[in-house]
Amino acid sequence: TTMRLLVIFSLLALASCSVVPNSVHQGQSIGFEGMLYDSLDVETTVSGSTSTANVDDASSFGIRYEAFNSESTSILFGLTAREYDAADATELSIGARMYTSPDASLQPFFQGTFAGSSGWDIGGITSDTYFSAGIGAGMAWFFSPNSSAEVGLRYDTFVVAPEWTDTGVLTEQDISGTSGWFGISFYF
């Protein structure tokens, strides 16, 4: 379903390309992205006993606003709906991106993000908040002056606020790992 939404948004944006200026790294862009795969692990500590499990069915879909500071740097703001196994969260993020070849149609980039969310429930452990930090790299292909497609790989680590259960047991979760994503952006 994520891929279908990306295709629909892509076709709509390509249909409106005639009104977008022919400049790639000026102004801003709106982008859509979805997770392709993950290798996230959950480490759960309950009363000092730790267990580790893989997050099997992670997925996400998000919208991103990118504002360029220069031809090679930008600031990112995002809103992402994430799902981990039976857990759902809506995440707000801020980050920065640096393109290494701003004049080429294929542009490698590096990025870092910080994100936060309220509400987390995974493995029966709930939390009011979590924060995450991620670093990543990818490749953007500017297939027209006002559109690009990208793929990337990032490493995320999440800090989930410790919670006390109804029976008075302290539970903590540490979640980290890599994920791959695909996105498409439209510049104006």
N, C-alpha and C positions, 0 to 999 in steps of 0.2 A: 504493500500500500504506500510506503514511503516513496518508492521509485515512481509510482504512478503520479503522486502529487508533484514530484520534481519535474516530470515530463509535462504535466499540465501547466505548471507555472512557467516553465521554459518556453512552451509554445505561445502562451499569452504574452510574455515579455518580448519574444522575437517578433511577434506581430506588431508590437508598438515601437520597434527600434527606430523608425524613421523620425521620431520626435526627440531622440536622445542625441546629444552632441557627440562628435567624433573624437573625443578625447578620453583616454583610458584612465590615467592617473591624475585626474583633477576632480575636485568635488567629492562625490560620495557614491556609494553603491548600496543596493539592497540584494541580499543573497539568501538562498535557501540551501540547507544542508541536511543530510541524513547519515546515520551511522551504517557502515557496511559490515563491520565485524568488530568483535571485542575479545580481549583476553583479560578481563577484569577478575580479580580475586577478592573475596571478602574474608577478612580475618575477624572473628568474633571472640571477644573475651567476656566470659560470664563468671564472676566471682573468682578471678584469677586463672581460670582454665581457658586455654585458647584453642580454637579450631579454625581451619581454613577451607574454603569452598570456592569453586569457580561460579561466576554469574553466567548462567546458561543463555538466557534469552534477552540480552540487552538490545535496546533499540532507541533511536531518538530521531526527532525531526525538529528543526529550528529555523528561525529567521534571524538574519544578521544585518546590521547596519554598519557600513565601513566608511569612515571619514579620513581622507588622505591629508597628511601633514606635508608631504613632499612626494616626489615621483616614486620613492622607494619605501616610505613608511606610512602607516595608517593606524588609526585607533578603531577597535571593534567593539560593538555593543550587541548582545544577543539575547534572545528569548528561546529557550529550548524545552521541549517536552521530552523527558527521558522515562524509559521503562526498564527496570531491572528485575527479571523474573516476575514476581508478583508486586514489585514496588513501582510506584509512580511518583514523579517529582517534576515540577516546573522550575526551571533554573534561569536566573538572570546572570549575565556574564559581562565582563569588560576585559579587553585585552589589547595587545599591540601586535602588528605584523610588519615584517621587513622583507621586501622583495629584493632579490640579489641581481636580477637582470631586467631593470624596468623598461628597456627599449625592445625587448624580444617578445615574440608571440608566446613562447613557452617560458614561464617565469618561476623559478624555484623561490620558495619563501620559508621563513621561520616565523613562528608566532608563540606567544605566551598568553594565557588567560587566567583570570580569577573568577569564580562563580559562587553563588550562594542560592539556597533554596529553603523554603519552609516546608516541613512535612516530608517524612521519610519512613518507609515501612518495608523492611526486607528481612526475611528469615524470622518473622515474628517480633523483631526488635524495631521499635518506633522511636523517632526523634523529632523534636520540633524544628531543628535547623541542621544544615550541613553546609560546609564550605569546601571548595575544591580549587586546586591549582593544576594547570596543565602546560606542557611545552610540546611543540610539534613542528613538523616540517611537511612541505607538500609541493605540488607543482600546479600552477594555474596556466591554463591555455586560453589565451585571448583570441577567440575565433572570429571576433568582429571588434570594431573599435569601442563598442559599448556592451559587450557580453563576454563572460568567461566561464569556463568549467574548471573545477579543481578536484584533486584527490589529495589526501593527506593522511598522515599517521601521527598520533599524539599519545603522550603518556600523561595520565591523569592520576592524581591522588586526592582522596576525599577525607575530610575530617568530619566525622559524625559526632554530634554532641552526645556525651554519655547520658544514659537514662537509667532511672531506678524503676524496676518492675513493681507490680502490685504486691509482690511478696518480699520486697526490700532487697532485691539482688541488683547490683550495679552491672550494667551491660555496656560494652563499648564495641564499635566497629571501625576497622580501618579498611578502606577499599582503594585499590590501586591497580594499574595495568594499562595496556595499550588499547587503542581503538582506531579504526580506519574510517574515513568519511569521504563522501562525495558531495560536491556542492555546485551551484550555479549562481552567478551574480550578474546584475544589470546595473550599468553606470549611468549617472545623470549629473 
